[in-house]
Amino acid sequence: MLLEKQAFARAKAFNPYLNWLSMTNIRQPIVTVAGHVDHGKTTLLDKIRGTSIQEGEAGGITQKISFTTLPKENIKQRAGTTLEKFKIPLEIPGLLFIDTPGHAAFTNLRKRGGALADIAILVIDINDGIKPQTAEVLQILKANKTPFIIALNKLDNISGWKPSESLLSSESIERQATNVKQNFDEKFYTIIGALHSQGISGEMYSKVTDFTKNVAMVPCSAKTGEGINEILAMITALSQKFLKNRIEVKELGKGVVLEVKKDKATNFLECILYDGKLSNKNEIAIASMERETIATKIRNIQEAQPLNRGFKTKNEVEAATGIRLQINSKEEILPGMPFQVITKENTFEKISKEFTKEISEEIKTNKTGIVVKADSLGSLEALLVLLKQKQIPVIKAKIGPITKKDIYLTNTLPEEDKVLLGFNVELAEDTEVDELKEIKIITNPVVYKLIEDFEKWKENKLKEMERKKLDELPTISKITVLDFIFRNSSPAVFGVEVNGGILKKGERFINQNDEKIGQIKEIQEEKNNVQEAIQGKEVAISIPGVNFERQLKVGESLYTNLSETEFRKFKKYKDLLTSKEKSVLQEIAQLKRRKNPTWGI
């Protein structure tokens, strides 16, 4: 009876018809596949669509954003067993997958009102766990409120794992040897714990009864194909249950430019049409960052064919679909920009105002901070989300390569902000300017690495600035008088050993009774004049106005003479001092406090 209740609860959780009794005029849900750079995103997608794109990519890393349509018939063929098991009717017309670049942390593709992706698959290597890039994707998904499932990939890499002939991971797990099953459980629950630390409650997909509280986890292997059918069933079920409003198609054509490409002499836009219809007779408005909204007619539409079978020229296409557009406009189009069909009701002026408001809302900057650049609008927004979470202010955020103008602006900022971050962008060709010497440029195609590199630079920069402040203070030093007296007076010349800190020319010294001895005029090491001597060195020093026999004695210690103000500044920057310098500083304070107990406190 208990098992029957559990089975009913799971079926109830999956079954869209218990919450959604009818669906009309719906489009394909848009699915993004994301995760750590080498956890198998593209390999997983290859398995889903039955292609091998990754093998042809440089270094096995996806070099472009691509989209793949998986028709309803294919879903039924691939995931039918799981759909029947959980009593899931198949009502969506298919699935449109977006493969984000492996060299970028996560392409934050956007549309009006939220993320372009309706639902996401977060790929995690079950043997590797949550990496910084995985955590980064989780933060973006949470920020965008994008529903997602987790694909626990690379089951086949678990020692002793035997794949199931049915290719259902739920069956495969139960049939493993005891030690293999224990190994799986250990890895599985380790990831559950790591997700919890990220504020995510994960659970095996077949045990979830409330998908609003738990993220479904599907064990899988992109290599053997285990779990792929269950992933398709899960995405189908959750789309039908929770995405009613998102996937209802309206008449007005809306889309997002993914990339701007050149094919021989022709420029074209690779786009996702996420709502409505688009005809080659339409005129469209495309958003711009710094210019006016661009209005252009369409010369040609090519629609991506199912399962990556190339493109086919069409007079009209309907959402959701991947398309290539040739347009009349010669103006520069930036990746990530939204576009809409212009009509009598949806006028160019209305669209332009909407785009301006949308971009200004998403690209919010501060009155102070650093300059950042990214390769697309979505990437820039993703970077800004993560910088905000790290409490790193941004004064200027733009799309495109790093230009002279960016460098000039960065050079006007305070020293601690003279840094320019570039996400997946490089320097423009004409940026050989002198100002490059005055600023730091940090570029990286992975967001978390970019931010990590910046944080290291910032830490070092602040320490460098503090060290400069230390340079304005006397040098902390303790020296011991040696039995080498070369001249008794006018000036006194004698040997010393540096016991702590650095002995520098021009510094003033006191003895252990806080009596002023004098200022060092010269330092000689092996008969050569030097500016300073480090700890452990034996050197000769000269001090004018001192009579050695009357004021000094062999074996006594001399110290840098510090004022109270100087001592307090040293305490402020004590983290920059060596342990020996701290020790000498404390000795100076103790001898000063014999006369004044509150000195330096």
N, C-alpha and C positions, 0 to 999 in steps of 0.2 A: 504493500500500500504506500509506504514511504517513497519508494522508487517511482511509483506512478505519479505521486504528487510533485516530486522533483522534475520529472519529465514534463508534466503539464506546466509547471512554473517556467521552465526554460522555453517551451513552445509558446507560452503566452508572451514572454519577453521578446521573442523573435517575431511573432506573427503580427504583421502590420495591420491586419484587418480588425484587430481588437481595438485599435485606436483610430484607424483610418479606413473607412468603409468604401470610399470610392476615390479614384484618381482619374482626372481627365486632363488632356492637353499637358502632359508632363514631358520633360526632356531627360536626356541622359545626365545623371549626376556626374560632376567633375571631381575626379579623384587625383590627389597628388601623392607621390611616393617620395618619402624623405627619410633622412637618417644620417648616421656617421658615414664618413667618406668611403670606408671599405667594408661596410656591413652587408653589401649585396643588393642595393636598391635596384640597379639596372638589371642585374642577373635575375632578380625576382620578377621584374616587369617583362623581361625576355621570356621567362617561363609562362607568364600569363598570356602573352600575345603570340608565343610560339616562334619568336625570332631570336637572333643572336647578334644584336647591335653591339653589345659590349666588346665582343671579340675583335671588332674592327676599330675600336677606339684606342687612342694613344694611351698606353699604360693602363688600360682597363678602366679609365675614368671617362665618364660621359662628357662630351665636348659641347653639347647643345641641349637646349630644352626641346623635347619632342612630345608629341601627343599620339595616343593610340586609342582608337575606338574599338570596343569589344561589344559586338552586337548581342541582342537578346538571345538569339539562337545559340551562339557560342557559349554564353553563360549557362544556358540550360543544359547544353551538352557536357560542359566541364563540371558544373556544380550541382547537377540534378539530384544526385544521391543525397547530398547534404540538405538541399532545399526540401526534399521529400521527408527526410528524417525529422526536420524541425517544423514541418508543415508550413513552409514559406511559399506563398504564391509568387510568381515572377511577373511583375507588372511594368517595371521600367523598360524603356526601349533599348537600353544598353548601358555601358559605362564608358566615360571618356577619361583616360589616364594621362596625367602630365608627369613626365620624368624630369625632375629638377637636376641641374648639373652636379656631378659628384665633387667638383672642385670648389663649389660654393656651399656654404653651410646650409642655407635653406632659402630658396627663392620665394620671397613673400609676395606672391602675385595677388593683386588687389582688384576689386571692382567697387562700384558705388555701394556703400552699406556694409562692407566687410571683405573677407577673403574671397578670392576667385574660386578656390577649391571648396566644394561642398563638404567633402569628407577627405580624410587623409589616412594613409597607411604609413606608420612609423616603423621602419625596419631596424631591428636590434639583433646583433650577433649574440645568440644565447651563450656562447662561450666567452664573449668579450665584455658583455654588460653595457652599462650606460657610460658613454664617453662624453667629453665636454660638448662635442657637436650634437650628440643626442639630447643633452640637457638644453642646449640652445634651441633645437627644434621644438622641444616640449614647451619652452617659454613662448615661442612664436605662436604655436597652436593654441595655447591658453590665452594669449593676448588677443588673438583673432576669434576666439571662441569657436574654433573649428572642431567638429566631432572627429574622432579618429579611433582606429584600432591599432594594435601592436602586432607586427609579424616577427615572431622569435625565429630568426633565420639560422641556417647552418646546423640543423639537427644532425646531418650526416657527419659532422666533425666531432661529435661526441664519441669517445672511444667505445668500440663494441656495438655501435648502433646498427640495427638491421631494419632497412626500410620495409614498409608494408606494401603488399601488392595492390591494395585498394587505393594507395596514396592518400589515405585519411590519417592525419597525425593523431587524431583522438584514438584510433584503433592501434596505431603503431606503438604509442607510448605504453599501452597495457600489455603488449606482447613482447616487450624487451626483457632481457635477463634482469634478475634482481639488482645486481650491482650497477647495470646500465641505467635502470629506472631510478635508483638512488642518486646516481650522478646527475641525471636529468632534473630530479626534484630539487637537488641542492642548487643547481644553476638557476632553475626557475624561481625559487623562493628568494634567492639572492637578488634577482632583478626586481621581484615584487618589493623587497625592502628598499632598494635603490629608488624605485619609482615613488615609494611613500615619502622619501626624503625630498622629492621634487613636488610633493603635494598631489600626487596621482595615486588613486586606488586601482590597482590592476588585479585581474582575475582570469583564470582559464575561461575561454569564451563559452564553453559548454556548461559552465557553472554559474554564469551571470544571470541573475533574475531581474536586475534593475540596471539598465544601461545608462541611466542618468547619474548613477553613483559609481559605477565601476567601468573601467576601460577593458574591453575584451582583448585577450592575448591569444594569438593563434600560433602554436609551434609549427614550423615549416622548414622545408629545404628547397631553395631555389635550384639546387643541383639535381635532386631526385624527383622533385615535383610534389613531395608530401606536403599537405596542408594548403596547397594553392587553391584547391577547390573550396576548402572551408573559408579561405580568405574572400573569395568571390561571393560565397553565400552570405558571409557576414556583412560585406559592403552593400550587397543587394538588400538584405533585410533591414539594416540600419537606415539606408537611404529611404526606403519605403515607409519606415516607421516614423522617422524624425525630420525628413527634409521636404515635407509637403509644400510649404510656402516657398522654399528656395528653388524647387525644380518645376514649378508651374510656369509654363511658357506664356509670355505676353507678346503682343504683336510687334512692339518697338524693338528694332535690332540694336543690341548693345554688345560690345566686346572689349578685349584688351590686346594690345600689341605685345607679343612676347619678344620678338627679335626683328631687327632690320637686317636683311641679307642681300647679298649681291650674287646673282647667277649670270656669269658672263657679263654682258653689258646692261642687264636688267636689274633694277632694284625692286624688291618686293618685301611686304610685311608678313611675318608669320604670326598669326593671331588665334585667339580663342573667341568664337562667338558664343556668349553664354546666355543670351536671351533674344527672343524674337527671330525675325527673318532678315536676310540681307540679299539684295538683288544687285546685279551689275548695272542697273539703271539708277541706283540710289546715289545720293550725295551724302557724305559722312563728315562729322566734325571730330577731330582728334585733338586731345589735350596737349598742352605744351607747358614746360616749366617756366620759361622766362619770356616767351613771345606770346602773341595773341593765339587763341585757339585756331587750329588749321582746318579750313574747309576744303574738301577735295572730292572729285568724282572718281568712281571706280572704273578702271579699264578692264580688269579681268579678275575672276574669282576661281580659285582652285580649292577643292575640298579634299581633305585627307581621307583616304579610303580605309575601311576596317582592317585591323591587324597589320598596320604599316605597309599597305600595298600601294604606296605612292599617292599621287594627287590626280584628281580628275576635274577638268574645267566644267563649271556649272553656271547657269544663268541666275540661280537662286539657291540659297542654303538656309537651313533652319537650325536653331540652337538645340543642344549644345554640340559644337563641332570645331575641329581644327581646320583653319583655312590659310591660304596664301593669297594676298591681295596685291594687285598692281594698281597704283593710283596715279592721278595726273600731277599732283603737287610735287614740286621739287624741293620743298622746305624740309629741314632736318626733322625726322621723327625719332623720338626717344623711346627705348624699350620700356615696357611697363605702363605706357600711357593708355587711358581708356578712350574708346570712341563710341559714337552713337549715330544712328541714322537721322538725317535732317528731314523733317516733314513740316506741313503747314502748322500743325499744333506744336510739335517739338522743334521750335525754331532754332536757328544758329545762335541767336542772342541768348535764348533760354539755356541751351546746352553750355555755352561759353561761361555763363555765370555759375552754373552748377559745377563745371570742371574747376574753375578758379577757387570756389569755396571748398571743394573736395580736397584739392591739393594743399591749400593753405591749412586745412584742418589736420591733414596727415603729416605735413612737413612743418612741424612746430619747432622753433629754435629759441634760444635764450639770448639775453642781452650780453652775456659773456660766454666764453668757452672756446672750443676748437672748431676747425673747419673740416668737414667730411665730404667725400665724393663717393659715388657708387655707380655701377654700370646700368642700373635701371631704377625706375620709381619704386618697384616692390623691394628691391635689394636695399635701397636707401631707407625705406620705411622700416625694414627688418633691422637694419643697423641702428636706427634711431631708437627703436623699442628696446634693444639690448643695452645701448649706451645709457638710456634713461634708467633702466633697472640698476645699472652700476653707478648711478648718480654722476654721470659724466656730462656736463653741459656742452651744448653745441651752438655756436654763434651763426654758422652758415652751413647749409646742407644742399648739395647740388648733384646733378647727374652728368656723367661724361668724364673724359680724361682730365688729369690735373693740368691746369693752364697757368699762364703767367699771372693772370688776374687773381687766381686762387693763392699763388705764392706771394704776391704783393700784399694781399689781405692778411695772410698768416704772419707776414713779417711785421705788421703793425700791432700785433697782439702782445700782451705781456709775455715775459720770458717763459713762464711756466705753461703757456698756451701756444708757443711757436712750434706747432706740430700739425701736420696735415694727414688725415687718415684716408686711404683709398681702398675701397672694397671692390676687388675684381677690376680695378682700372690701373692704367699706367700714366706716365708723364706724356703730355702732348709733345709733338716733335719740336716745337719752337720754344721750349721752356729752359733753354740754356741761359739762365740769368744769374747775376751775382748774388741775388737774394737767396738762392738755394743754399748758400753757405751758412746763412743765418738761421735756417729753420730745419726741422726734422720732418722727412716724409716717410710714412710707414704705409706700405701696401701689402695686401694679402688677399687671396681668393677665398679664404675661409674666415668667417666673421669672428668666431671665438678666438682664433689665432691673432687676428688683427687687434682685437681688444686686449688680449693677453700681452702682445708686443707693446701696445700703447701704455698699459699699466706699468710695465717694466721700465719703459722710457721715462714715464712721469715720476716714478719712484727715484730713479737715478738723477733726473733733472732737479728735483727738490733737494736731494742730498748735495748735488753740485752747487746749488744756490746757497745752501746752508754753509758749505765749505768756503764759499766766497766770503760769507759773513765772518767765518772763523779767521780768514786771511787778514781781516781788519783788526784782529785782536793780537796781543803779544803771543809769542810761541811758548807753550808750557815746556819748562825744562828744569831738570835737576842735575847738578854737576858736583863732582867730588874733587877737591884740591889735591894734586899729586906732589910728590917730593921732587919737583923740577922747577926751580926758581931761576929764571934767566935774567930778570931785572927786578930790583926791589921796588922802584918807583919811577914816575915820570916817563912813560907809564909803567905800571907793574906788569911784568910778563912772566907767566908761569903755566905749568901743565895742569890739565883737568881731564877727568873721564866723564863722559856723558852717561848718566845712570838712567835717565828717563826722558821721553819727549825728544825734541830737536833743539839743539843749541844754535841760535842764529845771531849773526852780527847785528849790533845796534840794540839788543835787548838789555834791560836793566835788571840787576840782581840784588838779592838780600841774603843775609846769613840766617842761621837757625834762630837768632834772637830778634828777627824782624828789623835788623839794622841795615840801612842802605849801604851797599858796597860800591856800586857804580855801573857804568854802561860799557859793554864790550865794544872795543874799537876795531880789533882785528882778530881773525881766527886763522891759525896756520896748521896745516896737516902735512907732515913730511916736508917742511920748509916752503910749502906752497900756500898762498893765501886762498881761503875758501869762504863762501858765504854762510855755510852751515855745516853742522856735524850731527850725525844720527846717533841713536843709542848704541853704546858699546865702544864708540870711538875714543881714542886718546889724542888730544890736540893741545896746542899752546894758544893762550888767549892774552890779549893786552887790555888793561883797564886803566885809563888816565885818572889822576887824582887819588890814587890808592897807594898806601905804603904797606907792602906785604907784611913786614915784620910786626907792625903795630896792629893791623886790621884783619889779617888772615892767618890761618894755621893749616898745616898739612893734615889731610884726612877729614876736614870739615865739609859739610854740604852747603851749597849755594842754590837758591831758587829764583825763578823768574818773579819779579816784583809786580803783583797784580793789584789793581784797585778793586773795590767792592763791586762796582758796576761791571767791570770786566769778568770778575769771578761769576757773577750771576748769569752773564751771557754764556759763559762756558757751561754752566749747569743746564741752560736751555738747550744747548747743542751737544750734550754729553754723549748722545748716541753716535756721534761722529768721532769721538775720541777713542784712542786705544786704551786697553785696560791699564797699561803703565801710566799713560797720561792722566787717567782718572785717579790713579793712586797718588801721583805727584800733586795733582790738584787738591786732593784731600789733605796731604801733608802741609801744603801752603795754607789752607784754611785753618788747620790746627795751630800752626805757629802764630798766625794772625790773631786767633781767638784768645791767646794768652793775655793780650792787652785789652781786647774788646770781645767778650764772650758771644755777642750777637753779630759779629762780622760776617757778612755774606749771607745771612739767614733771611 
